[in-house]
Amino acid sequence: MTALGALIRRDLLIAIRAGGGALIGVLFFLTVVVLIPFAIGPDLPLLKRIGPSILWLGALLASLLTLERLFTADQDDGSLDLLTMSKTPLELTCLAKALAHWIASGLPLVVATPLFGLLLNLEPTESLTVALTLLAGTPALTLTGMIGAALAVTLRRGGLLLAVLVLPLSIPVLIFGVAASNAAALEPSSFGTPFSILCAITLSTLVIGPVAAAASLRQGID
């Protein structure tokens, strides 16, 4: 755990020094939240009903926007080769990079959600519930996205490949995240089932994501 904490602190410092990730993600999130109501029109009941879906879709797209940064800096300065040859297991390094990336880029989306929910005519309690589901689900988006980022970093034009790979893997997270958010607003007694499944998906990606990403990096470098 000490080694993991040191790796997370190092990667978090790198992410902060690189700058822009959190701000770009939040601004893109805000853009989605603001534009969709213009497309729907002045129908406040409809906007409130689909508000959790809009917030989840915006968070998903904003997460995808910053995923390419996960390994790009390491590839550009040549440290990616050193990471694969290090004594530290590559799986642990990938996990640390994913957690640091989520803290720098995913957590700000969760913090902004209660405020953005007010723009969609959601009650404060409903906005907080959506933020809770995003807190449980956005780490899974980062961990599954890390697999695509690892595959794309060693390929030319990997950005398109990243989107093609990550979006299908993110669909279960999106489905159960929206289901839990809607259940909390419409039928609170049924909130536990989709939220539990969402948490289970996130826990499974804590194992699958780093292992798959490490294997992709080794294969790409070899």
N, C-alpha and C positions, 0 to 999 in steps of 0.2 A: 504493500500500500504506500510505503514511503517513496519508492521508486516511481509509482504511478503519479503521486502528488507532485513530485519534482518535474516529471515530464509534462503534466498539465500546466504547471506554473510557467515552464519554459515556453510551451506552445502558445499559452495565453498572452505572454509578453510579446511574442512574435506577431500574434494576431493584432494586438493593440498598436504595436509600432507600425505595422503595415497600414492600419487605419482604413476607414471607409466602409468596412463590412457591415457593422451594426447600423450605421446611418443609412446606407444604401438599402438594406433590407427593410428597415422601418419605413423609409420614404416610399418604397415600392408597395409595401403593405398598405400604407395610407392611400396610395394611388388607386389600388384595387378597390378599397373600401369606399372611396369617394366616387369613382366612375360608375360602378355597377348601379347605385341608386339612380343616376342620371339615365341609364338605359332602361330601368324598370318603370320610372315615372313616379308621380306623387301618390303612391299607394302605400300608406304607412302600415296598415295591417299586414300586407304581403311582405313588405320590407322587414318587419319584425319577425315574421314567420321564417324567412330564409336568412335572417341575419347571422345565425351561427354557421350556416354553410358558407356564407360570404367570407366570414372571418377565417374559417379553416382553409378555404381555397386561397385566400390572400396569403396566409402564413405558409402554406405549402409552396406557392410560387416564389415567395420571398426567400424561403429556405433553399430552393433550387437555384436561385440567382447567385448565391454566395458559395455554393458547394465546390465550384471549380477552384476556389482559393485554397482548398485543403492541402493539396500536395504541389501546387504550382510553384510556390516560393522555394520549396526544397528541390524541385526539379531544376529551377533556373540557376540556383547557386551550387548545384552538384552535391548537396548534402543528402539527397535521396539515396544515392549509392552507399553513403556512409551509414545511413540508418539501417539499410538492409544487411550490412556486414557487422553491425554493432553486436556486442554481447547481450544487450537488452533484447528480449524477444520482440520481433517486429509486430506481433499481435498486440503487445502491451503498448508499443509506440503508437500504433494506429488507434487504439482505444483512447489514449491520452490526447491525440490530435483531434479526435472526434469530440471529446468532452470539452476541450478548450474552444473548439470552433462553435459548439453549441452555446457555451457561456458568452462568447463574444458576439455571436450573430443570432442565435435562436432565443436566448433568454430575453433580449430586448423586445422581441416580438410579443412574448408572453406579457411583459410589463405594459406594453402599449395597448394590449387588447381591451382592457376595461374602458379606456378612453375612446377607442375606435368603436366599441360597441354602442356608445351613446349616439354616434353618428348614424347608426342603423336602427334607431328607435328601440333599442333593447333596454330593459330595466337593469339597474346596477347589479342586482343579484344574478341576472342572466349573463351579463358580461363577465362577471367574476367566475361563473361556472364554466363559460367557454375558455377563460384564461386557465382554469384548473385543468381542463381537458388538454389544452395546448401544452401545459407544463408536463403532463404525462406523455403526450404523443410526439412533440417536436424532437425529443432525443432520438426517437425511432426514425424520424425523417432524416436526421443527420447521419445516423449509423448505417441506414440502408443506402443513403446517398454517397457515403464514403466508398462503398463498393464500386459504384459507377465512376467516382472521382479517381479511384486507384486504376481502373481500367483505362480511363480517358487520358490520364496524365502522360502515359508513354506513347500515345497515338497522336497523329496529326488530326486536326479538326475534331478533337475529342469532345468539344462542347456539345455538339449535336448528339454524339453517342451518349453523353452523360444524361441528357434529357430523355432520350429513348429508353435507357436502362432504368433510370430512377423512377420515372412516373408510374410505370406498372407496379413497382415494388411499394410505392407509397399509397396505392389505392386502398389496401386494408386499413391502414392507419387513418386515412381520410374518412372511410365509411364508419368506423367505430367511433372516431372522434366526433363526427357530426351526429351520429346516433345518440351518443351520451349527452351531447349538448342539447339536442332536441328533447330527449327524455327528461332532462332536468326541468325544462320549461313546461312541457305538456303533461308528463306523468312521472313525478319525482320518484315514485316507488320502483320504477323500472330503470332508474339511472345506474344502479350498481352493476348490472350485467354487462352492458357495452363498455362501461368504464373499466371493469375488471379485465375484459378482453383486451382493451387498449393498453392497459398496464402490462399484461402478459406479452403482448407483441413487443413492447419496448424492452422488457427483460430478455426476451429471446434474441432481439437484435444486439444486445450487449455482448452476446457470445458469437452469434453468426457474423455480425458486421466486421469486427476486427479480424477474425479468422479468414473470411472471404477476401477482405481488402489486402491483408498481408500476402495471401496466395496470389492475388492479382498483381501486386507489385513485384513479387519474386519472378513471376512468369514474364511480366513485361520487361524487366531489366535483363533477365537471362536471354 
